[in-house]
Amino acid sequence: MSKVTSDMAMSIDGYVTGLHQSLDDPFGEGVGERLHRWMFDEPETHKAVLDGIVAAGAFVMGRNMFTPGRGDWDLDWTGWWGEEPPYHAPVFVLTHHPREPLTMKGGTTFIFVTDGIEAALAAAREAAGDRDVAIAGGAQTVNQYLAAGLIDELRLHVAPVILGRGERLFDGVGDTNLEPVGTPTGTALVTHLTYRVVR
C-alpha cells in the first residue's frame, strides 16, 4: 500500500531553514548549503537516500519551497531547479494565489492548489496511483500535515549544525509518537533517521 512520506534536512536543533528567505538566500540568511552539504559533497555515499527522496509518484510542497516571492505570482518564475526539476512527477504547490499549471522538462508539472492541504493530498494520491506521495516541505507545510495526522513515514537528515533560529520542524504539531524504522546511517555531514508516525 502506498504511503505518505516526508524527507527533511534539518539542523540538530530542529530548524530546516533560517530567517529571511530570498532569491540570494533560498534557505534563509546565513544557512547556505550547511544543511545539505552531504547531498553535494558526498552524493555517491548517500545515493540510496537521494534516490528515495525523489522516488514518489507525486509531491506536495508549500509555496515558500517553490518561490521566494509572496503575493501575486511572478509568472516568469519557474522554481529553483532550472528547466528540469528533479521530481519527474506532478508537484502540487499549496498557495492562496491561483496559477495555471506549469510543465517543465523531464516530466515535472507544478500544479497550484488553493483549497488546502487535504485537497492537495487527494490530488497527489490520485496522480501517484500505487506509488508513494511525498510532502516535500518546507517546515510549515510538513508541520500542517503532521498535525493533521496525514504523514505515514518521516525521514530526517540531520546535519551537525546549530542554527538557533529560523523555521523549525514540529512547531505546532502537538503530541505525536514516532517509531524508529531501521538503523540510523550517515557520515560526519549527516545522520539519516526514519520514523513511522504512530496513530
Rosetta blueprint (number, residue, H / E / L):
1 M L
2 S L
3 K L
4 V E
5 T E
6 S E
7 D E
8 M E
9 A E
10 M E
11 S E
12 I L
13 D L
14 G L
15 Y E
16 V E
17 T E
18 G L
19 L L
20 H L
21 Q L
22 S L
23 L L
24 D L
25 D L
26 P L
27 F L
28 G L
29 E L
30 G L
31 V L
32 G L
33 E L
34 R L
35 L L
36 H L
37 R H
38 W H
39 M H
40 F H
41 D H
42 E L
43 P L
44 E L
45 T L
46 H L
47 K H
48 A H
49 V H
50 L H
51 D H
52 G H
53 I H
54 V L
55 A L
56 A L
57 G L
58 A E
59 F E
60 V E
61 M E
62 G E
63 R H
64 N H
65 M H
66 F H
67 T L
68 P L
69 G L
70 R L
71 G L
72 D L
73 W L
74 D L
75 L L
76 D L
77 W L
78 T L
79 G L
80 W L
81 W L
82 G L
83 E L
84 E L
85 P L
86 P L
87 Y L
88 H L
89 A L
90 P E
91 V E
92 F E
93 V E
94 L E
95 T L
96 H L
97 H L
98 P L
99 R L
100 E L
101 P L
102 L E
103 T E
104 M L
105 K H
106 G H
107 G H
108 T L
109 T E
110 F E
111 I E
112 F E
113 V E
114 T L
115 D L
116 G L
117 I H
118 E H
119 A H
120 A H
121 L H
122 A H
123 A H
124 A H
125 R H
126 E H
127 A H
128 A H
129 G L
130 D L
131 R L
132 D L
133 V E
134 A E
135 I E
136 A E
137 G E
138 G L
139 A H
140 Q H
141 T H
142 V H
143 N H
144 Q H
145 Y H
146 L H
147 A H
148 A L
149 G L
150 L L
151 I L
152 D L
153 E E
154 L E
155 R E
156 L E
157 H E
158 V E
159 A E
160 P L
161 V L
162 I L
163 L L
164 G L
165 R L
166 G L
167 E E
168 R E
169 L L
170 F L
171 D L
172 G L
173 V L
174 G L
175 D L
176 T L
177 N E
178 L E
179 E E
180 P E
181 V L
182 G L
183 T L
184 P L
185 T E
186 G E
187 T E
188 A L
189 L L
190 V E
191 T E
192 H E
193 L E
194 T E
195 Y E
196 R E
197 V E
198 V E
199 R L
